């Protein structure tokens, strides 16, 4: 997955401890976090509708609330998630491509504010998924890797 992130945004990687594989990319800016994760998808039709329905059920099971939100980016899911006695605002987005699905979650106090999340939508608009030709189970996370030519951190 190729991800363009503006210079004033912070990037964090969620890494699995046992094998150090990258699970997701988190982009932080102005009290909001964007988490981007690519998954294997079908050759033909997309699966975001099915995935978002399952997310809505899981959110309700965990005591949160959610509602579909039609937008220029497809149907999003606006949610209020329960987290240790408090509530976290979140916006779930899904983008189906040929044999892949990118699931994005914007969370933070202004996650339901269209204007506040626009910089993250600009980041999502530029995501490119480079998928191998291997057969993979539906919704299996696709492997992420860092570019080999990353400049050193100073």
N, C-alpha and C positions, 0 to 999 in steps of 0.2 A: 504494500500500500504506500503510495506516495502522498505526502501531506504537506501542503504549504502552510506555514504558520508565520504571521506577521512578527516582526522583530520585538515588539513590546509585549508579546504573549509569552508565558512560561510553558515549558513542556515537561511532563513527567511520564515515565513509563511504569506500567504495572507489570511486574515480573514474577513468574512462578518460581518459588524458592528451590524446588527439587532439581529442575533442569535449566533454570535461568532463561526460559523462553519468555518472550514478550507477549503478554495477554492483551494489552490495550494501550492506547496512547491517550493521555490526559492533557488537555490544553486549558490553561488557567488565565483568566483576565477579568478584572473588575468584579470580584466576588462571585464569579460564575466559573463552572468547570464544564468542559466538553470532553466526553469520553467517546472514543471512536474504536469500533471493533469490527473487523471483517469476518464473515462466515461463508462457508460453502453453501451454494444455492443450486436450484435446479437449472437444467438447460433451457427450458421453455419459460413458463410463467413464473412470476415472482411469488415470494412467500411472506412479504411484509404484513399483509392483512392477517394471515394466520398467526404470525409471530406477535403482532400487536394485540390480538385477541387474547393470546396466552399470557402476555405481559399484564393486561388489564385484570385477568383472573388472579394472577399471582399477587398483584398489588392489593386487590380486594381481600384476598386470603390473609395478607399481612396487616390488614386493618387500615390501608390507605384508600384513596379514591382516585379515579381517573375518568377522563372523558375524551372522546375523539375530537380532533380539532382540524377541520379541513383547511388547507393552506396551499400556496403555490409550490410547496415542497411535498405535496401529497398529504395524506391523512397522518397527522401527528397524534400523539397521545399526551395530553397534559395531565400531570399526576401530582398528588400530594402524598408523599411517602412517609410512613411512620418510622422514626429513628430514635430509639432510646427515650421515649416519652415526648419527643418533639416532632415537628413536621418539617419535611424538606420538599421544596417545590422542584419538579422535574418535568422535562419535555423530552419525549422519546420520538426519534425519527428513524425511518428505515428507507434504504435506497436499494432497489433490486437491480442487478446487472446480469450479464451472461455468466451463469454458474457461480454467482456470489451475491451476498447481501451485506451491506454496511449498516450496522446499527449504531446510532449515535444517541447519546443522552446528554442533555444540558441540564445541570442542576445548580441550584443556588437560589437566593431570595428573589431574584428577578427572572427566573426561568420561564415564567408565563408571560413576560413582557416582550412583545414582538420587537420593539425598538432595541431593547437591551440585548437581545440574543442575536441581532442582525450580524455583528462581527463574526460570530460563530457559524452562522449560516453561510457567510462568505467563505470561511475556511472549508466547510463541508462541500460547497460547490466546486472546490478545486481538488477534491480527493480523487485519486486514480488508483484503481485496484489492478494489480498485475498478478493474475492467478495462473498457477501451473496447470498442466493437463491431467493430473492424477485424479482418479475417481475418489470422491470423498463423501462421507455421509452428510446428509442435509444438516445444516446448522453447526457443523464442526468448525471450530475456530480455525481461520487460515493463519499460517505461520507469518509472523512479522519479524523483520530484521532491520538493523540500523544500516545506513549507507556506509560503505567502506571508506569514503572520502570525507568523513566528518572532520571539521576543523577542531583543534584542541580547545578545551575549555580553559579560559584564563581567569 
